[in-house]
């Protein structure tokens, strides 16, 4: 009879302990440790995400209720609430970010290996497609007084770069809510040849010129008050939707002595009965393809929705900046783990359904890889069962 550990334990095996311990040493995360390891803290916070625990009491109580199964996780005993609270407040959140980067590399390798086996690619071009956006996470201004946003409201902002190859979060930054998205975007690294999609909130003509100089393509929507001149009117294909395809320049850049030309594309969306105007620096892609690329930006909105609905990123178990960032980075790690399982599985999982069923199966002793391929099939019956004791009636 084949014996397996709990599903939670098998998920944790995707994060090698040697790599985790190297990250601990890198950030000197256990310089004030008093018997509670960084690995124990990580297990507790990952249980908070996958187990949907809402408070320190639920985290520690849930682990304590599974005391006999914790040894498979590498956790001797469930932590006390004060111990976990102290660890979240004082141990550097950068440890979780490093673990995120380690796991991301593994997910990207899996996504790349599966790219060639997919039956149909959505686009013919081979350029990496990335979406850039940010989401606001509201906080109580009195409890999180460091998270400046408005006079009576606190918030943090999660800036995210989503890789459409596997829909993986490839880069993330957490800032105060009042920090503008564009200031963070200017500092983000982008690979030459990538196609970057973002909304009108990132409009900045000098930044567009900088992206072009780096060999990075972008697709966005043009603001209605944009001051531009038309240089060339390109031939419009006989396809429904595309109304205009023009090469334009912006007077603001011209006055600054910068020669920069972009494409302006007018597209009529029949589905919603609206006119969309796109701006891009890609000269070769068809105008209809540019419209389809921008439509793909919706995937990052779906990612934010799944993150907020499926994981614990709305209520926090600590009020300090370090505790909050620790919880948010652990949520991103949990999302990567779920994405990895989704990529490995042959079953047609939706992300929300996979998270919901994982929550119910965390401490079940069953083979993880068999379960994610066939979740509704009962486990095999053991070849040999213990003999039943004889019932003594007399």
N, C-alpha and C positions, 0 to 999 in steps of 0.2 A: 504494500500500500504506500503510495507516494504521499509524503507529508509536506505541507507548505505552511508558511507563516501567514500572518494577516495581510489583507490587501494593502493596508496602510504601510506595513513594513516593506512590502514589495515595491510600493511607489517610492519610498525613501531610498531604495537601492539604486534608483536612477541618479542619485546624488552621491558619488563615491566619497567615503569618509576621508580618504587621503587628500582629495581636492578640497574638501570642506575644512580640514584641519590646516591646510596650507593657507587658506583664506583667513582663518582665525589668527595664525601667526603673523600674517601680513598686516593685519589691522590691530594686533596686540589686544584682541578682544577679551582675553581672560586675565588681564592684569589685576583685576579686583575680584576674581572668582573666589567664592567661598563654598566649594562643593557642588555648585550648580553650573554645569558646562554650557558652552555656547550651543552645542548640539542639542542639549535638552531644551534650551530656550527656543531653538529653531523648530523642534518637534512640536512644542506647545503652541507656537504661533501658526504653524502650518495646520495643526489640528483646529485652531480657531477659524481658519479659512475653509478647509475642506469639511469640517464638522459643523460649520455655521454657528459657532459659539459666539454669544453676544457680550460676554463679560469675562473678567478674570475668574469669577466664581464658576461659570460654566466650563471654562477651559480646564481649570484645575480639578473640578468635580468630575468632568467627563473622563479625564485621564485617570483619576483615582478610581473611578468605577470600573475601569478596565485594567486594574493593577496587575493581574496575572498575565496580561498580554504585552506589557510594556517592555519586557526584556528583549523581545524581538526587534524593538525599535532602537535599542541602545540607551534606554532611559531607565535607570534603576527604580526610581519611585516618582510618583507625580509631585510636581513642585507645589510649594505653598504659594498663596496669592501674593504675599508680600515679596517673596523671592522673585517671582516672575515679573512683578511690577518694577522692582529695583533693576533687574536685568534689562528690561525694555527701556528704562529711563537712562541708564548709564552705559550700556554696551553699544559700541558704534554701529549705526544703521548701515554704514558702508560695507559691513560684512555681508548683509543680505544682498546688497547690490552686486558684490563680487560673485556670490553664489548664483545670482540671476544671470550674470554674464557667462559663467561656466556652463550653466544649463542651456542657455541660448545657443551656444556653439554646437551642442549635441543636437538640439532641435533643428538647427539650420542644416546640418549634415543629413539628417533624416528627410527633411523637406526637399533638399536638392536631389537626393537619391530617388525620391518618388516622383520628381517632376517629369522624368522621362517615361514613366510608366502610366501617367495619366492619359486617359483616352482622348481628351480634347482640351487644348489650351484655349483660354478665353481670348488671348491676343496672339498675333503671329510674331510680333517683335520679341527679341530676346533680352531687351533691357530690363533690369530690375525695376519693379513698380513699387513705389512707396507712397503712403499717405501720411500727412503731417497734420496734427490737430492737438487741441488741449481741451480738458474738461475741468469744470469747477466742482470741488467737493465742499459742500457747505459745512460750517462748524459753528458752534456756539461762541460768540465773541467774548463772553465772560470767562469761559473755561479755557479757551484757546486764545488768550490775549496776544500771543506772539504772531498769530496768523492774520495779518492785516488784510482787510478787503474793503469794507465800508464802515461807516460810523457805528452802526448797530449790528453788524454782521461780520463774522470771520469766515475764512475759507482758505483752502490750499488749491493749487492748480497742478494737474498732472499733464505734462507735455509729453506726447508720445509720437514715435515714428513707427508705423506699421508696415511690415514687409508682406506684400500680397502673395509671396511664395510660401504658402502654409499659413498665412495670416498671423504672423508672429510679431510680437512687440520687440523690435530690434534696438530701440533706444528710448530711454525715459528720463525725465527730469521732474523733480517735485519742487515747486516754489510756493511762495506766498500767493494768495489769490489775486493781489493787485498787480503782479508782475505781468507785463504784456507778452503775448505769445511771440511776437516778432523779435524781442530782445533775446529770447532763448533760441529761436530758430537760427539767428545769425551765428550762434556759437556751436551749432550741431554739425557733425561731420557727415558728408554725403559722398558716396562713391561716384567717380566720373562715369557717365553713361547712364546713370539711374534716371528714372522719370519720377518726379516728385509732384504729388497732387495735394493742393490745399485750397482753402476757401478764401474769400475776399478779405478776411481779417489779417492776412499776411501781406497785403499789398504794400510794397516798398520798391520803387523803381531802381534805386541803386543796388538793392539786394538782388533783384532780378538780373542786373548786369553782372554782379559778382557770381551768381550761379552759372550764368552763361560762360564766364571766363573759366570756371572750374570744370566745364564740360558736363554740367548737370542740367538736365531738361526739367521743365516744370509745366504744369497745366493748372490754371486757376480761372476764376471768373473775373471779368473786367468791371470795375466800378462804373456806375452810371455817369458820374461827374468827371471821368477821366478826360484829360486834355491831350489829344493826340492828333497827328496828321497822317494821312494815307499816302504811302509811297507806291504801292503796287496793288492792283486788283487781280487776284488769281482766278483761274477758271474754276467755276463751281461745278462739281460733278452732278450728273442727272440722278440724284438720289433724294428721297424725301427727307426733309429736315434741314439740310444745309442750305442757308440762304446767301451767305457771303463768306469769302475767304480773302483777307487782305493782309498786306505787310504794312505795319505802322511804326511810327516813332513817337516818343513823348517829348513835348516841348520842354518839360522840366529838365530832362536829361540833355537835350540839345543845348539849352542855355548854360548847362554846366560843362559843355564841351565833350560830352560822351556820345559817340556814335553807336547806338544800340537800336536794333530793329527786331520787332516781334510780329507774331501772327495774331490777327483778330478774326475770330470765327463767330458768325451768327448762326444759331441753330434753333429751330422751332420744335419744341417738345409737344407733340400731339397728345401724348398721354395726359399731360397736365395743362395743356393749352396755355403755354407760356413761351416767351422768347428768351433764350439764354445766349449770353455773349461770353466767349471764352478767350483767354489770352495764353499764348504759349511761345516758347523759343525753339520749338521743334519744327523744322522746315519740311521734313519728309513724310511724316505720318499723314494719312488722309484726314480730312476735316471731320468725317463721321467717326473715325477712330478716336480723335481728340475728345469728342463728346462722350463716347463710351468710356474712355479712360477717366474722365471727371465723374461719371456716374459711379465708377468703382470706389470713389472716395467714401461712399456710404458705408463701406466695410469697417472703417474706423469708428463710425458712429455705432455700428452694431457691436463692435468690440467694447466700447465704453459702456454700452447698455448691459452687455453680458457681465462685465466686470462688476458693475454696481448691483445688479440683480442677483448674481450667483455667489459672490464672495463678500467678505466683510470689509467694505470700504466706506460705509456710511456711518457706522457707529464704531467708536474706538475704545480700546481698553486702557489707554493712557492719554494724558493730556499734554505731555511735553512734546516738543518738536521731534526729539529722538525717538520716542515711543511711537508717534504717529508715522514717521517715515519707515520705521522698522515694520510696522503692520502693513503699510502700503507696498513696500518692496516684497514682503512675504506674499501678499496677494498676487503680485506679478509673477512670482515664482510658482505659486499654485496654478496660475493661468497657463504658464509654460508647461507644467506637468500634465495638465489636462489636455493641452494641445498636442503634446507628445503622444499621449494615449490615443487621442483621436486620429493622429497620423498613422500610428501603428495598427489600429483596429481595421478589420474588414467589415465591421458592422456600421451601418449608417447612423452614427451618433450625431445628434445635435449637441452643441456645447452645454446648453442649460440642462438637458436631460442627463448627460453624462455626469455633470456635477451633482445633480440631485440623487442619482442612484449610487454614486460613490459615497455620498454622505451616509447612506443607509448600510453600506457594505464595508465601511472602513476597517472594522475589527473582525470581519468574517474570515475564517481560514479557508481560502479557496485560491486556486491558481489565477493570478491576475490576467495573464495573457489569454487564457482560455475563456475567462469571463467576459473580457471586453469584445471578443469576437462573437460570442454567443451568450449574451447576458441572461436570456430567459430560459435557457436549457438547464435542467437540474444537474448538480454535480454527480459524477459517477458513483455507483454504490461500491463500497470496499469489497475486495475479493473475499476477505475473511472477516467475520464478525465475532465478537466475544460470545461465548456460550451463555445462554440465559440460565439464571439460577432456577432450580426446581422449587415450585411453590409448595410449601408445606401447609396442608390443610388440616392435618390432625395434630 
